[in-house]
Amino acid sequence: MKHGAITILPLALGAAVYGFAFGLLAAQVGFPWWGVGFMSAFVHAGSSQIVAVEQFSYGSAVIGAVFAGAALNLRYIGIVASLSEILKDVPLSLKLFAIHITGDENWALTMAERAKSPDIGVKFLVGSGLVMIFVWTSSTILGAAIGSILPDLEQFGLGFAFTAAFIAMARGLWKGAAHLMPWAGAFISTMVVVMLGMPKAYAIVAGATVGLILSYLTRSRRGNLV
């Protein structure tokens, strides 16, 4: 656990900046600092939290925010499945806790370290996850507390932080031209839904669905060629 906690620190610093920006913007749309902290601790999914807050800022219903967050979190089905070997011999309560504190950063780090050493397992995952959830929750609370006493952040251009955060996340997920079709399909379908004037939450769901389908077809075609 100590090894995981120390190794994750550079990634945690980046998450702190991202979390602070999220807290600022959440406060600007009316979220109290304690509400932001509660969401960060119990939802603990940065991208979904951003989308949920953005949906609320546009006056969308709760169901829209839920659909949008669920679409973004579909990747966790694969992430948790990839942890089956690590979690197979631990009690159910620890499995559920480990899954809750698993995010993109500590999952990727755990899998990378495990590739180097098979001894890396659930303790490393939990140690790194505890650091991430503490840093994320603390930074979002701090951002929300400061954001509640600041003037409108849009005048400083900070409203673009949502978009900038997703651009940064997308750049880290890009794996090369082989994945161009799913990305293009998701982008086009999202834009079509937005241009039709439908709620943006549905655009996210449409983009995620089309992207998953095209990704599956691309992988199947590549497998047949091999």
C-alpha positions, 0 to 999 in steps of 0.5 A, a space after each residue: 500500500 505504501 508503494 502504491 501511495 508513493 508511486 501515484 503521487 505525480 499523477 495525484 498532483 495533476 488530479 489536484 489541479 483538475 479537481 480544484 478547477 472542477 470545484 471552482 466551476 461547481 461553486 459557480 453553478 450553485 453547488 455548496 462546498 459540502 455538496 461537491 465534497 460529498 459527490 467527489 467521495 461517493 461518486 468519485 468519477 471526475 469526468 462524470 462529475 463534470 458532465 453532471 454539473 454541466 447538465 445542472 448548469 443548463 437546467 437539465 433534469 437529474 435523469 439527463 445527468 445520470 444518463 450522461 455520467 453512465 455513458 462516460 463510465 461505461 469504460 469501468 466495465 472493462 476496467 473492473 473486469 481487467 482487475 478480476 485476477 487481482 481481486 479474486 481472492 479478497 473478501 467481497 467488502 474489500 472488492 467493493 471498496 477497491 472498485 470504488 476507489 479505482 480510477 483511470 490513474 491508479 488502475 493504469 498505474 497498477 496494471 503497468 506495475 503489475 506487468 513489471 512485477 506479478 507481486 503487485 496486486 490489491 494492496 498497491 491498487 488500494 494504496 494508490 486509490 486511497 491517495 487519489 480519492 483523498 486528493 481529488 475530494 480535498 481539491 474539489 472541496 477547496 476549489 468549491 470553497 474558494 469559488 463561492 466567494 469569487 466573481 463570475 469565472 467566465 470573465 476570466 475565461 475559466 469556463 473553458 476548463 470543462 472543455 479543456 479537461 476533456 481535451 486533455 483526457 481525450 489526448 491521453 486516450 488516443 492510441 493512433 490512426 487505427 482508432 480513427 473510425 470509432 473516434 470519428 463516429 462518436 464525434 459525428 453522432 454527438 454533433 448530429 444530436 446537438 445540432 438537432 437541438 436535443 439535450 446534450 446528455 443524449 448526445 453523450 449517450 449517442 456518441 458513446 454508443 456509436 463509438 463502442 459499436 464501431 470499436 467492436 467492428 474495427 477490432 473484429 475486422 482486424 482479428 479476421 484480417 490476422 
